[in-house]
Amino acid sequence: MDWRQSRPLTGVRYLLETAQAEGADAAACLIGSAISSDTLQQRNAQIEAWQELAVIRNLLEHAGRPGLGFVTGQRYHLTSLGLLGFTMLASRTLGEAFATFSRFQLLALTLCPARIEADRRGAWLLFDASVLPQDARAFVIERGLSACLGVACELLQRPIKPLVVEMTCRAPADLEALLREFPYPAQFDGARNGILFSHADLQFKLPQAHISAHSEGEQMCERLCVEISHSLHKAPTARLVQQVLIRDSATLLSSRTVAQRLGLSERTLHRSLKNEGHRFQQINEQIKQRLAERLLRDSRLDINSIAQRLGYAEAASFSRAFSRWTGFAPGQWKRQRL
């Protein structure tokens, strides 16, 4: 887990809402998080994962009780996930929606990795708690389970009955009180943290499925994930160039086109980048490589489709470029990571 990973304030806002409902002081829950009241008022403010963890720890100190994570998880909705939520909503089935969730975890507001694991009865959505500190582990898992079940109900537009909800933590002393917070029978002291969905639910046709909207949403999610994971340069011109290239990654943009979009002459663009210690071609190829690696690793697209996603007219041109970047052909690079 990269605790410096950038994320929206959504999770912290829900934590503070839970604190207020539990009678805890919201200001006390922000101590040590480096999140100011001004930051909370900013609509698109970003924080880092460690800051959200600090708020969780404060909440548990001031209002901790069994099941508090389940309560917080109920505040999450598809709209909480922004672009990822829109893309999940346009999926053909619940299974496809959760596969999308698993692929674009940088946008999923989770504090621990999630993955899909096939089962003869359906499929598990599993959370890896090993990356979490012990004091916050149960809360984060509870929140994740509750949020995912709530989102599943929204996608299906009906209640859902998971086959199994399993947790590795011990059962609380008051199970009846827990069931009032989380109306799904949970198995405790288990081997995993996750939800087992049935084949019937996973294959259920979603009411708002839209193939082209889902495809467009996935492309936008890919670009946004790259922007989050790719360290944007601090130098102003290089950063602007990166943002343009990521935003329009399905096209092979020339330096002249990028300069025009930034309101600069091509000569001025190159001079500014040189003064900052960067070259346009280097920035462009770094972004193309990062996108290509993500698509090869995480998507089901073939080489031709990936080439088109990155603006190449043919797979051969993309393969030559990828071999130049990495020293491996795309297929060989992918097989080494399976």
N, C-alpha and C positions, 0 to 999 in steps of 0.2 A: 504494500500500500504506500503510495506517495502522499505523505501528509502535507506536502506543499501544493497539491493539485488544486487548481482553481475550480470554484463551483459557485452557483448562485446562492443568494441568501435565503431561499425558500425554506430549507430545512431548519435554519435558525429561527425564522419567523414562526414556524409551527411549534418549535420547542418553547418559545416564549409564550405562545398562546396556551400551551399545556401548563406552563408554570403559572400563568394567571388563573387558569381554571382550578388549579390545585392550591391556590392561595399563596404561592411563592412569589417573592419579589423578582420581577424581571431584571432589574438592574443588577441584583446579586448574581443572576445567572450569566451575566456578561463579564464578570470579573475575570481578568486574565486572558480574555479572548481577543483583545485588541480590536473589538468591534464597538464603534462609537454610536451614539444616538443619531448622529448625522448620517452615518453609513446606513442605518436602518431605514432612513427616509428616502434613500436613493433607490429608484425603481429597478435599475439594472446593475446594482452593485454586486461585485464579486468578492468572495472571501476564499480562504484556503481551508482544506479539510481539517487541519489541526485546530482551527478556530471553532469549527462546529463541534469537534470532540470536546473542546474546553467547555462549551456551553452545556453539552450533555452531562459532563461530570458535575458541573455546578447544579444543574437541575436535579440530578440524583442525590446530591448532598442536601438540598433544601426541600425536596419533595419526593424523594425516592420511596417507592413501594412496589410490590410485585404487580406486574401487568401495566406499568406506566408506559412502556414502549408500545404495547398494543393500542393504548389510548392515543398516543401521538401518531401512530401509523394510520389511524382512521381519518386524519386530517388531509392525507394525500389523495389526489385525484389525477385523472389524466391531464387536466390542465396544469397541474403542478409540474409536469414533465416537459412542458413547452413543446418544442419541435418534435422531441421523441414521442410524446403523448399523441400528437397529431399523426405521426407515422404509424404508431401502433393501432390507432383507431381505424386507419385506412387498410389494415391488414385483412387478408381473406379469412383467416381463422385465428382462434386464440393461440394455437401453437405457433403460428407465424408471428403473432404479436409478441410473444415472449421470446422467440428467437431474435427478433429485432431488439428487444430490451437487453438481451444478453450480449449482442454484438456491440451496442453503443452504450456501454456502462459508464463511460465518462459523462454522459448526459443524464444518467438514471438517478442521481441524488443518493446513491447508496454509499456507505462507508466501508463496504467489504465486497470482494468479488462475488459475482453470481454466475452460475452456469446451468445448462440444461443437461440432464442425464436420462437416457432412455430406460424404460422399465416395461416389463411385459404387460403391465396394467395401464400404462400411459407414459408419463414423463415427470421427472422431478425438476423443480426449480430449487437449486441448492445455493446456500450462502456459505462462504468460507470465513469462519469466525477466527481462524488462526492469526489473521493480521490485526485483530482488535485487542486492545488492552483488556485485561481480565475485568476491571471494574466497570467497563462500559459494554461488555460483550452481550449480556442478556438483553439489555435495553435495545441495542442496535439490531439484534436479530429479531426481537419482538416487533420492533417498528417495521422492519423489512417484510416480515411475514404478513402483518396486518395490512400494510400498504399494498402489497401485491395482490392479496385477496380482494381488497376493495377495488383496485383497478380492474381485476378480472371480472368482477360483477358489473362494472361500468361498461366494459367491452361487450360482454354478453347481453347486457340490458336485462339481467335476471339474476337471482341468487345463485350461488355456486356451492356445491358440496365437495370439497376436496376429499380424496380417498384417504390421505394421511397428512397430518401436520406434525412434524417431528422436531424436537429440540434436544440439544445435548445437556442442557442445564437441569437442575433438580426441580421437581414439582413444588410449587408454593404450598404452604400449609393450608391456605383457604382456597381450595379449587373452585368452590361455588362463586366466590367473589370474582375470581379470574374469568369464569364463564360469562359473567355479566359484562365484562370488558371485551371479551374475545369469544364470540359465539361459535367456535369451532373446536371440537374435541381434539386436544393436543396430547401427543405422547412425549413424556419427559425422560431424561436419562438415556436418550437415544444415541445412535451412532452418527447422526447428521443433523443439520439444521436446514429444513426445507419443506416444500409442499409437493405432494404427489397429486397431479391432475390426471383425470381419466382420459382415455382415448376419445370418448364421446364429447367431453368438454373441449379438448384440444382441437378436434376436427369440426367443431361447431362453426357454421358460417356466420361471420360477424355482420350485423345489420348495416353498418356504414362502410363496408369494404369498397375500396376504389383502387384498382391496380395501378393506374398511372400516378395517382396522388401518393401511393405508397412508394413507388419507385422514385419519384421526385423527392419525397421526404427522406428516403435513405441516402440519396446523393447529398442532400443538404446536411444530414447528420454526419456523413463521412467527412465533409469539409469542416464542419464545426469541431469534430473530434480531433482532426489534424491541427486545427488552430489552437485547441486547448493543449494538446500534447506537444506541439512543436513550439519550442521556446521562441517567442517573438522577440526580435531584436529591440534593444532599447533605443538605438539610433533612430530618429524620426523618419527619415526617408526610407530606410531599409524596412522598417515596420510597416509603413504604408504600402510598400511594394509587396510584402508578404501577404497582407490582407487582401489586396486586389487579386493576387495569384491564387490564393485559397478560395476566394469567393467565386472566381470564374475558372475553376480547375478543369472543367470539361472542354476548355479551349486552349490551344497552344498560343499564348499571347506573346507578341514581340515586345521588345523594350519600347518601341515607338508607341504601341497601343497603350501600354501601361503608363507611359509618360503623359499621353493625351488625357487619360482618365484622371491623372493627378494634376492636370492643368500645368504641366511643365513641358519644356522642349526635351527631345531625346538627349541632346548634349548636356543639358542641365541635370537631367536625371542621372546620367552616368557620372558626371562630375561630383554630384552630391553623394552618390554611393561610394565613390572612390575616396572622398574625404572622410567618410565614416568607416572605411576599411572593408567595404563589401563590393562584390561584382554582381550585376544583374543575373548573368547566366548561372552563377553559383547558387543564388537564392532560388531561382526558378527550378533548378534541378533538385535541390534539397526537398522542396515541397512536392514535386512530382514523385520523387522516390518514396517519401513518407506515405503519400496517398496510395501509391502502387503496392507498397508492402502491406498496408492495412487491408486493401482489397484482396490481395493474394492470400493473406493469413485468415481473414475473418469472413469473407463473402463466399458465395457459391457461384460467382461469375466465372466464365471461362476467359481465356486470354484475349480473345477478340473483343468481348464485352468490356473488359478492363481497359483495353487500349482505347476504345471509343469513349469510355468515361473520362479518360485523361486527355482526350483531344487528338489522339493519333488516328490517321486515316486507315491504317492497317496494322495488324498484329506484329508484322515483321519489324516495322519501325519502332514500335514500343519495345519489342524484345531486344533489339540492338541497344536502345537507350538504357534499358534496365541492366543489361550485361555490362555496360560501361560504368554504371553507377555502383554496382555491387560485385561484379566479377562472376556472376552466375546468371544463367538463363532463368526466366521467370518460373518455369515448371520445376527446374532443379532447386531453386531457392525455396519454393513452396514445399516440395517433398522433404527437404531437410528439417522443416518445422512442423511436420505432421507427427 
